[in-house]
Amino acid sequence: MAGKDLDYYMGLPYRMDLIPEEDGTGYTVLVPDLRGCISFCETIDEADQMITEAKKLWIETALDKGWEVPEPQSSPVSAEAISWSIKKLTELQAAGVL
């Protein structure tokens, strides 16, 4: 783990999963490779900011305590796929489907 600091881990392509809440109150967003790294947001627009902060805190805590920080094992999703998915989710949200 020598030489691998917060900036190193924050630059890795961790997959982030966005899951709509069943009751329509928002979204759960998580990083599968960082066990327990999870956040909640009310809108899709907040998702990236919220999970980035949760990921940063998760990694900082692990580094401070000397715990292993796993590198990404899940297949990352391309930026184009994320952009398309957010656009579609926003359209569904606007249409009242979500």
N, C-alpha and C positions, 0 to 999 in steps of 0.2 A: 504494500500500500504506500510505500515511500514515494514522495513526489506527486502523489495524487491528492489534490486539494479540492476545495469546494468548487472552484472555477472549472477544474477538470471534469468533475462529475456533472455539474450543471450543463456542460457543453455536450454531454452524451445524448444520443437520441432515444431516450426512454419513451416507451409507448404510454399514451394516456387514454383511458377509456371514459367516455361520457355516457352516463346512464340516466335517462329521464325518470323522475320519481313517478310512481303509479298514480299518485293523487294530483299530479300536475303542479306541485308547489316549487319545482325547480329540478336540479340535476345533481347527481352524485358523480364526482370525477375522481379517478384513482390512477395510480401508477402500479401496474401489476408486479413489476420487478422489485419494488420497494415495499415489502410487506407492511401493511398498515398505513401507507401513504395515501390518504384520502381527504377529500374536501367536499363541500356542498356549495352550490351557487344557485341563485334564483333565476339567472338568465344564461343563455349560451355565451353571450358576450363576456361574462365574468369568468367563464371556465378556465381559460388559459392563465389569467392572472392568479386565480385562487389556487390552482394546482401547482403552479410554478412556486408560489410562496410555501405551500405545504411541502413540496419536494425539497426546497432549499432548507427549511427547518428540519426535515427528516435527515438530510445528509449532514447538516451541521451537527445535529445531536449525535449521530453515529460517529462522526469524526472526533468529536469532543470526548466521547466515551471509549474510543478505540475499537469500536465495532466494525466489522467488515461491511463495506458498501458494495453491494452487488452491481456489476455492470449490466447493461441491458441484455436480456436474453429473449424477450418477446420481439416479434417482428415489428419494427416501427412502421407507422403508416405514413405515406408520402404527404407532403404539404398540400399537394393538389387534391388528394383524397379528403384531407381534413377540411380544406376550403369548400369543397363540393358538399361534404356532409353538413357543415355548419350552415351553408346556404339552404340546403334542403330542409334541415331542422327549423331554420328561421321561417321558411315558407310554410311549413306545416303548423308552426306555432301561430303565425299570422292568420292562417286559415281556421284556427281554433281546433285543429285535430289533436294537438298536444296540450 
